[in-house]
Amino acid sequence: MNNKFLQKAKGFTLLELMIVLVIVSILVAYGLPSYHDFSMRKTMTNETNNFIADLRYARSEAISRGGVVEVVTTTPKDYKDGWTVQYRISTSPDTYETLRLKTPINSVGTYAMPITTTSGAVVDVVRFNSEGSITSEVITITVENTPKYSGYITINMFPSGLVISSRGL
């Protein structure tokens, strides 16, 4: 008898490869939406952390410079298109030194970052005085993504200048 014909073939059959491809395709199709949601949530968290860092920086600069430092929207009533941290040098005429400039959020989806006070007024400026306090009532900033894959993050600022954030679903 010829041993050459009795040897077991090495490798995979076409059927085995097709079954593996189907299983991998199903797993990728199942995991891709989860990855997209994770990516959106991560971007939103990063942008929120950048904004909170700039608010804390503005407060710190107001205290150290002994003057007024503002965080101002690039476009009216929404911080999604960026913001500027500026030190007010003079009020007559209004003269500012730009300390930081944040560019628009660059990612998939549409973000919204409107700022409102407890009375419901929408504000364009968060202003810190020389003591590090904000010059208004409690300010609430809700960072959300549309479509709402990843929930929202709420930032609350108290008159003392304290900043607290929380995530919602």
Secondary structure, DSSP 4 states (H G I P E B T S, - for coil): --HHHHSPPPS--HHHHHHHHHHHHHHHHHHHHHHHHHHHHHHHHHHHHHHHHHHHHHHHHHHHHTS-EEEEEEETTEEEEEEEEEEEEEETTEEEEEEEEEPPP-SSSEEE--EEETTS-B-SEEEE-TTS-BSSS-EEEEEEEES-SS-EEEEEE-TT--EEEEEE-
